[in-house]
Amino acid sequence: MEKRSASTAMIVTRSAIGFVLLAAVVIALTPWSSPRSENAPGAAQETGPETGPETGPEIKIELNKLEASENACRAYLLLENRSPASFESLKLDLVLFDSEGVVAKRLAVEAAPLPKDKTSLKVFDIARMRCDAIGRVLLNRLTACDDNAGARSDCLAMISTTARGAVPFIK
């Protein structure tokens, strides 16, 4: 009978050790067990300039639509100014490529006035060009960028480009 008690005690001890190890693994792998876990409810959130969310480009320009017009292609640019500045001049140097990747046309478009915290629509015609002949549009550079404080040199870095249709808009 002593052999049986010793054997039972050993099984119980091994089971208890196994349970404790299993519990430790479960606790270690549970997201809410660590106060620094990003997924943890009520987890501490660090704030400050180094750890805050990325702000990204402050001016978003979307090639929203290209539309056939009489002897032209009408372009719709949606501009979102999330910067703290209002722009009095924002002149875009655009290069249009055909479907083969060859430069087809170059034009300058004044996108201002562009008030701060405002979304605006700029519509312009691309003369003597069919919309289906445009393969992509490049924001080559800015020929003017003036905000309410004067000329700026960092504007291109502040801009992101996107396209809603089939024609890519890149910078």
C-alpha positions as CSV (number, residue, x, y, z in Angstrom):
1,M,0.0,0.0,0.0
2,E,2.9,2.4,0.7
3,K,4.1,1.8,-2.9
4,R,0.7,2.8,-4.2
5,S,0.6,6.0,-2.0
6,A,4.1,7.0,-3.1
7,S,3.2,6.4,-6.7
8,T,-0.1,8.4,-6.4
9,A,1.8,11.2,-4.6
10,M,4.3,11.3,-7.4
11,I,1.6,11.5,-10.1
12,V,-0.2,14.3,-8.2
13,T,3.1,16.2,-7.8
14,R,3.9,15.9,-11.5
15,S,0.4,17.0,-12.4
16,A,0.7,20.0,-10.1
17,I,4.1,21.0,-11.6
18,G,2.6,20.5,-15.1
19,F,-0.4,22.7,-14.2
20,V,1.9,25.4,-12.8
21,L,4.1,25.4,-15.9
22,L,1.0,25.5,-18.2
23,A,-0.5,28.4,-16.2
24,A,2.9,30.3,-16.4
25,V,3.0,29.9,-20.2
26,V,-0.7,31.0,-20.6
27,I,0.0,34.1,-18.5
28,A,3.2,34.9,-20.3
29,L,1.4,34.7,-23.7
30,T,-1.8,36.6,-22.8
31,P,-1.6,40.2,-24.2
32,W,-3.2,41.7,-21.1
33,S,-0.6,40.3,-18.8
34,S,2.0,42.9,-19.8
35,P,1.2,46.6,-19.1
36,R,3.3,47.6,-22.1
37,S,1.4,45.5,-24.6
38,E,-0.2,47.6,-27.3
39,N,-3.3,45.3,-27.4
40,A,-3.8,45.4,-23.7
41,P,-7.0,47.1,-22.5
42,G,-6.0,50.0,-20.3
43,A,-2.3,49.6,-21.3
44,A,-0.1,52.6,-20.6
45,Q,0.2,54.8,-23.7
46,E,3.4,56.8,-24.1
47,T,3.0,60.3,-25.5
48,G,5.3,62.9,-26.8
49,P,6.9,63.9,-30.0
50,E,9.0,60.8,-30.4
51,T,6.2,58.2,-29.8
52,G,3.1,60.0,-31.0
53,P,1.4,58.9,-34.2
54,E,3.1,59.8,-37.5
55,T,1.6,62.9,-39.0
56,G,2.7,62.0,-42.6
57,P,2.5,64.4,-45.5
58,E,0.6,67.6,-44.7
59,I,-0.8,68.2,-48.2
60,K,-2.5,65.4,-50.0
61,I,-3.1,65.7,-53.7
62,E,-5.4,63.1,-55.3
63,L,-5.9,62.8,-59.0
64,N,-9.6,62.1,-58.5
65,K,-10.9,61.9,-62.1
66,L,-10.1,62.4,-65.7
67,E,-13.0,63.2,-68.0
68,A,-13.3,63.7,-71.7
69,S,-14.2,67.2,-72.7
70,E,-14.3,68.9,-76.1
71,N,-10.8,68.8,-77.6
72,A,-9.3,68.2,-74.1
73,C,-9.1,66.0,-71.1
74,R,-10.6,67.6,-67.9
75,A,-8.6,66.7,-64.8
76,Y,-9.9,66.9,-61.2
77,L,-7.4,67.3,-58.4
78,L,-8.6,67.0,-54.8
79,L,-6.2,68.9,-52.5
80,E,-6.3,68.4,-48.7
81,N,-4.3,70.9,-46.7
82,R,-3.6,69.5,-43.2
83,S,-0.7,71.9,-42.5
84,P,-0.9,74.9,-40.2
85,A,-0.3,77.3,-43.1
86,S,-2.5,78.7,-45.8
87,F,-1.0,78.7,-49.2
88,E,-1.3,81.8,-51.5
89,S,0.6,80.0,-54.3
90,L,1.2,76.4,-55.0
91,K,2.2,75.9,-58.6
92,L,2.5,72.3,-59.7
93,D,4.8,71.3,-62.6
94,L,3.0,68.2,-64.0
95,V,4.4,65.8,-66.6
96,L,2.0,63.6,-68.4
97,F,3.2,60.3,-69.9
98,D,1.4,58.2,-72.6
99,S,0.6,54.5,-72.1
100,E,4.1,53.6,-73.4
101,G,5.9,55.8,-70.8
102,V,6.9,58.5,-73.2
103,V,6.5,62.2,-72.1
104,A,3.4,63.5,-73.9
105,K,2.9,66.9,-72.3
106,R,4.1,69.2,-69.5
107,L,2.0,71.8,-67.8
108,A,1.9,74.1,-64.8
109,V,-1.2,74.2,-62.7
110,E,-1.8,76.8,-59.9
111,A,-3.5,74.9,-57.1
112,A,-3.8,77.8,-54.7
113,P,-5.4,79.5,-52.8
114,L,-5.3,76.6,-50.4
115,P,-6.5,77.5,-46.9
116,K,-5.3,75.6,-43.9
117,D,-7.4,72.7,-42.7
118,K,-9.4,72.8,-45.9
119,T,-10.1,70.4,-48.8
120,S,-10.3,72.0,-52.2
121,L,-11.0,70.8,-55.8
122,K,-9.0,72.1,-58.7
123,V,-10.4,71.5,-62.2
124,F,-8.4,72.2,-65.3
125,D,-8.4,71.2,-69.0
126,I,-5.4,69.5,-70.7
127,A,-5.8,70.9,-74.2
128,R,-5.5,68.7,-77.2
129,M,-5.1,65.5,-75.2
130,R,-7.4,62.6,-74.9
131,C,-7.8,61.1,-71.4
132,D,-7.3,57.6,-72.6
133,A,-3.9,58.6,-74.0
134,I,-2.6,59.4,-70.5
135,G,-0.7,56.6,-68.9
136,R,0.5,58.3,-65.7
137,V,0.9,61.8,-64.2
138,L,4.1,63.0,-62.4
139,L,4.3,65.8,-60.0
140,N,7.8,66.8,-61.2
141,R,8.4,69.8,-58.9
142,L,6.8,72.9,-57.5
143,T,7.6,76.1,-59.4
144,A,6.1,78.2,-56.6
145,C,5.2,77.6,-53.0
146,D,4.2,80.6,-50.9
147,D,2.3,80.4,-47.7
148,N,1.0,83.3,-45.6
149,A,4.6,83.9,-44.3
150,G,6.2,83.9,-47.8
151,A,8.2,81.6,-50.0
152,R,8.9,78.1,-48.7
153,S,11.5,75.5,-49.9
154,D,10.1,72.4,-48.1
155,C,6.8,72.1,-49.9
156,L,7.5,69.0,-52.1
157,A,8.4,67.0,-49.0
158,M,5.0,68.0,-47.5
159,I,3.0,66.6,-50.4
160,S,1.8,63.0,-51.0
161,T,0.1,62.0,-54.3
162,T,-2.6,59.4,-54.9
163,A,-5.0,58.5,-57.7
164,R,-8.5,57.2,-57.5
165,G,-8.8,56.1,-61.1
166,A,-6.6,53.9,-63.4
167,V,-4.0,56.6,-64.1
168,P,-1.3,56.7,-61.5
169,F,-0.3,60.1,-60.0
170,I,3.3,60.0,-58.6
171,K,6.0,62.3,-57.4
